[in-house]
Amino acid sequence: MLAAGPGYSQPMTDADSPASWPNDLAAQRAADADREAIAERLRIAAGEGRIELWELDERLGQAYRAKTYGELAILVEDLPAQLAFTSLPGLVTEPETLVLRTTTPNIRQAGPWVVPRRITAESTTGWITIDFTEASCAYREVTVEVITKTGWIQLILPDGWAARVSPLSTYTGHISNRAAETADPGAPTVTVTGHPLFGYIKIRQRRRRR
């Protein structure tokens, strides 16, 4: 059995880089917590525009396949040190809540955009579409509060994402959730709190091209 070395089984930080590590430490086996910590830092970096969305996908794949500390550290060595410990409260500035409101016109949030941790969508009689398929998301959990009187609100998720309807929702008979219940490793889960008085809320996965 391997003896626990410095930082073993604890999430890595930016204080150490592969170049400065002793060979035996860089070669030590990383834990699941280490892989998750690096993956979270990569998502934050993508949300801030430091790396492209395709780079995020590539690095996340490498992070979850990484076996050692050295393999993980190389994925974040070009990111600023202040991104360390991104899961701790107060060290990352929260983006503002995205608010979408309409009375009669339709609103479509789509294309390349950065997903905040919280979204509020309110429709009186219009139609709101929130399309996540080309969006960049730095969070594992995204909360969407949806209020509609007689309008429709639609959420479209990319493959790999998941959605669940919060038990705090009301008029759940007017909420249709056809998205996956479980997200792929590293992918976000969208929690929807819906209040459709006379309107409808529809959640679905992107239609796959044949």
ZIHU-V263193 format. One record per pair of residues at least 24 apart in sequence whose C-alpha atoms are under 10 Angstrom apart, sorted by the first residue. I is the first residue (numbers start at 1). GAP is how many residues later the second one is. D is the distance in whole Angstrom. If there is no record, write none. Layout:
{{I GAP D} {I GAP D}}
This chain:
{{2 26 9} {2 27 9} {3 25 10} {4 24 9} {4 25 10} {7 27 10} {7 62 10} {8 26 9} {8 61 9} {9 24 7} {9 25 7} {10 24 6} {10 27 9} {11 24 8} {11 25 8} {11 26 6} {11 27 8} {11 58 10} {11 73 10} {11 74 8} {12 24 10} {12 25 7} {12 26 7} {12 57 8} {12 60 9} {12 61 8} {12 72 8} {12 73 8} {13 24 9} {13 25 9} {13 28 10} {13 60 9} {13 63 10} {13 68 8} {13 69 10} {13 70 9} {13 71 5} {13 72 7} {13 73 10} {14 24 10} {14 59 8} {14 62 8} {14 63 8} {14 65 9} {14 66 8} {14 67 5} {14 68 8} {14 69 8} {14 70 6} {14 71 9} {15 66 7} {15 67 10} {15 69 8} {16 53 10} {16 54 10} {16 57 8} {16 61 9} {16 65 10} {17 52 9} {17 53 8} {17 55 10} {17 56 6} {17 57 8} {17 59 9} {17 60 7} {18 51 8} {18 52 5} {18 53 8} {18 54 9} {18 55 6} {18 56 7} {18 59 8} {19 51 9} {19 54 10} {19 55 9} {19 58 10} {21 48 10} {21 49 8} {23 47 9} {24 46 10} {25 43 9} {25 44 7} {25 45 8} {26 42 7} {26 43 5} {26 44 4} {26 45 8} {26 46 9} {26 47 9} {27 40 9} {27 41 6} {27 42 6} {27 43 6} {27 44 8} {28 39 8} {28 40 5} {28 41 6} {28 42 8} {28 43 10} {29 37 9} {29 38 6} {29 39 4} {29 40 6} {29 41 9} {29 42 10} {30 36 8} {30 37 6} {30 38 5} {30 39 5} {30 40 9} {30 41 9} {30 42 8} {31 35 10} {31 36 8} {31 37 8} {31 38 9} {32 32 8} {32 34 10} {32 35 10} {34 29 9} {34 30 10} {34 32 10} {34 34 9} {34 35 8} {34 38 8} {34 39 10} {35 25 9} {35 27 10} {35 28 6} {35 29 6} {35 30 9} {35 31 7} {35 32 9} {35 33 10} {35 34 9} {35 37 7} {35 38 10} {36 24 9} {36 27 8} {36 28 8} {36 149 10} {36 150 8} {37 26 10} {37 35 10} {37 47 9} {37 48 8} {37 49 8} {37 50 8} {38 25 7} {38 26 9} {38 34 7} {38 35 8} {38 37 8} {38 38 7} {38 46 9} {38 47 9} {38 48 9} {39 24 6} {39 25 8} {39 33 9} {39 36 9} {39 37 10} {39 99 9} {39 147 7} {40 43 10} {40 44 10} {40 45 9} {40 46 7} {40 47 8} {40 98 7} {40 99 7} {40 100 8} {40 146 8} {41 34 10} {41 35 8} {41 38 9} {41 42 7} {41 43 7} {41 44 8} {41 45 6} {41 46 8} {41 97 8} {41 98 10} {42 33 8} {42 34 7} {42 37 9} {42 41 9} {42 44 10} {42 96 8} {43 43 10} {43 93 8} {43 94 7} {43 95 4} {43 96 7} {43 97 9} {43 143 9} {43 144 10} {44 39 8} {44 42 8} {44 43 10} {44 48 9} {44 92 10} {44 93 8} {44 94 5} {44 95 7} {45 31 9} {45 34 8} {45 35 9} {45 38 8} {45 93 7} {46 68 9} {46 90 7} {46 91 8} {46 92 6} {47 48 10} {47 66 9} {47 67 6} {47 68 8} {47 69 8} {47 88 10} {47 89 6} {47 90 6} {47 91 5} {47 92 9} {48 47 10} {48 66 8} {48 88 10} {48 89 10} {48 90 9} {49 65 9} {49 87 9} {50 28 10} {50 29 8} {50 30 9} {51 27 10} {51 28 9} {52 84 9} {53 59 9} {53 81 9} {53 82 9} {53 83 6} {53 84 9} {54 82 10} {56 80 9} {56 81 10} {56 82 10} {57 129 10} {60 125 9} {60 126 8} {60 127 10} {61 124 10} {61 125 9} {64 121 9} {64 122 9} {94 24 10} {97 46 10} {97 47 10} {98 46 9} {99 45 10} {99 46 10} {100 28 8} {100 29 10} {100 30 9} {100 46 10} {101 25 9} {101 26 10} {101 27 8} {101 46 9} {101 47 10} {102 24 6} {102 25 8} {102 26 8} {102 46 10} {102 49 9} {103 24 9} {103 45 10} {103 46 10} {103 47 10} {103 48 8} {104 47 9} {106 45 10} {106 46 9} {106 47 10} {107 46 9} {108 45 10} {108 46 9} {109 26 10} {109 46 10} {110 24 7} {110 25 8} {110 46 9} {111 24 7} {111 25 10} {112 24 7} {113 24 9} {114 24 8} {115 24 8} {115 27 8} {116 25 10} {116 26 7} {116 27 9} {116 28 10} {117 24 7} {117 25 5} {117 26 6} {117 27 9} {117 73 10} {118 24 6} {118 25 5} {118 26 6} {118 27 8} {118 72 10} {118 73 10} {119 24 6} {119 25 5} {119 26 6} {119 27 8} {119 73 9} {120 24 6} {120 25 5} {120 26 6} {120 27 8} {120 72 10} {120 73 10} {121 24 6} {121 25 5} {121 26 6} {121 27 8} {121 32 8} {121 33 10} {121 73 10} {122 24 6} {122 25 5} {122 26 6} {122 27 8} {122 29 9} {122 30 10} {122 31 8} {122 73 9} {122 74 10} {123 24 6} {123 25 5} {123 26 7} {123 27 8} {123 28 6} {123 29 7} {123 30 7} {123 73 9} {123 76 9} {124 24 6} {124 25 5} {124 26 6} {124 27 5} {124 28 9} {124 72 10} {124 73 10} {124 74 10} {124 75 9} {125 24 7} {125 25 5} {125 26 4} {125 27 7} {125 73 10} {125 74 8} {126 24 8} {126 25 5} {126 26 7} {126 27 8} {126 73 10} {127 24 6} {127 25 5} {127 26 6} {127 27 8} {127 72 10} {127 73 10} {127 74 10} {128 24 6} {128 25 5} {128 26 6} {128 27 9} {128 73 10} {129 24 6} {129 25 5} {129 26 6} {129 27 8} {129 72 10} {129 73 9} {129 74 10} {130 24 6} {130 25 5} {130 26 6} {130 27 9} {130 73 10} {131 24 6} {131 25 5} {131 26 7} {131 27 8} {131 73 10} {131 74 10} {131 75 9} {132 24 6} {132 25 5} {132 26 6} {132 29 9} {132 73 10} {132 74 9} {133 24 6} {133 25 5} {133 26 8} {133 28 9} {133 72 9} {133 73 7} {134 24 8} {137 50 9} {137 51 7} {138 48 10} {138 49 9} {138 50 8} {139 47 9} {139 48 8} {139 49 6} {139 50 9} {139 51 10} {140 43 9} {140 45 10} {140 46 7} {140 47 6} {140 48 4} {140 49 6} {140 50 8} {141 46 9} {141 47 6} {141 48 5} {141 49 6} {141 50 7} {142 46 7} {142 47 6} {142 48 5} {142 49 6} {142 50 9} {143 46 9} {143 47 6} {143 48 5} {143 49 6} {143 50 8} {144 46 7} {144 47 6} {144 48 5} {144 49 6} {144 50 8} {145 24 9} {145 46 8} {145 47 6} {145 48 5} {145 49 6} {145 50 8} {146 46 7} {146 47 6} {146 48 5} {146 49 6} {146 50 8} {146 54 10} {146 55 8} {147 46 9} {147 47 6} {147 48 5} {147 49 6} {147 50 8} {147 52 9} {147 53 9} {147 54 9} {148 46 8} {148 47 6} {148 48 5} {148 49 6} {148 50 7} {148 51 6} {148 52 7} {148 53 8} {149 46 8} {149 47 6} {149 48 5} {149 49 5} {149 50 5} {149 51 9} {150 46 8} {150 47 7} {150 48 5} {150 49 4} {150 50 8} {151 45 8} {151 46 9} {151 47 8} {151 48 5} {151 49 7} {151 50 9} {152 44 9} {152 46 9} {152 47 6} {152 48 5} {152 49 6} {152 50 8} {153 41 10} {153 43 9} {153 46 8} {153 47 6} {153 48 5} {153 49 6} {153 50 9} {154 46 8} {154 47 6} {154 48 5} {154 49 6} {154 50 8} {155 24 9} {155 35 10} {155 37 10} {155 46 8} {155 47 6} {155 48 5} {155 49 6} {155 50 8} {155 51 10} {156 46 8} {156 47 6} {156 48 5} {156 49 6} {156 50 6} {156 51 9} {157 31 10} {157 32 10} {157 33 9} {157 46 8} {157 47 6} {157 48 5} {157 49 6} {157 50 9} {158 29 10} {158 46 9} {158 47 6} {158 48 5} {158 49 9} {158 50 9} {159 24 9} {159 25 9} {159 28 9} {159 46 6} {159 47 7} {159 48 9} {159 49 8} {160 24 5} {160 25 8} {160 26 9} {160 27 6} {160 28 8} {160 29 9} {160 45 9} {161 24 9} {161 25 9} {161 26 6} {161 27 5} {161 28 6} {161 29 8} {161 44 8} {161 45 10} {162 25 8} {162 26 7} {162 27 5} {162 28 6} {162 29 9} {162 41 10} {162 42 9} {162 43 8} {163 25 9} {163 26 5} {163 27 5} {163 28 6} {163 29 7} {163 40 8} {163 41 9} {163 42 9} {164 25 8} {164 26 6} {164 27 5} {164 28 6} {164 29 9} {164 39 9} {165 25 9} {165 26 6} {165 27 5} {165 28 6} {165 29 8} {165 38 9} {166 24 10} {166 25 6} {166 26 6} {166 27 5} {166 28 8} {167 24 10} {167 25 9} {167 26 8} {167 27 9} {168 24 9} {168 25 6} {168 26 8} {168 27 9} {169 24 5} {169 25 5} {169 26 6} {169 27 9} {170 24 6} {170 25 5} {170 26 7} {170 27 8} {171 24 6} {171 25 6} {171 26 7} {171 27 9} {171 28 10} {171 29 9} {172 24 8} {172 25 10} {172 28 9} {172 29 9} {173 27 9} {173 28 10} {174 24 8} {174 25 7} {174 26 5} {174 27 6} {174 28 8} {175 24 9} {175 25 6} {175 26 5} {175 27 6} {175 28 8} {176 24 8} {176 25 6} {176 26 5} {176 27 6} {176 28 8} {177 24 8} {177 25 6} {177 26 5} {177 27 6} {177 28 9} {178 24 8} {178 25 6} {178 26 5} {178 27 7} {179 24 6} {179 25 5} {179 26 5} {179 27 9} {180 24 8} {180 25 7}}
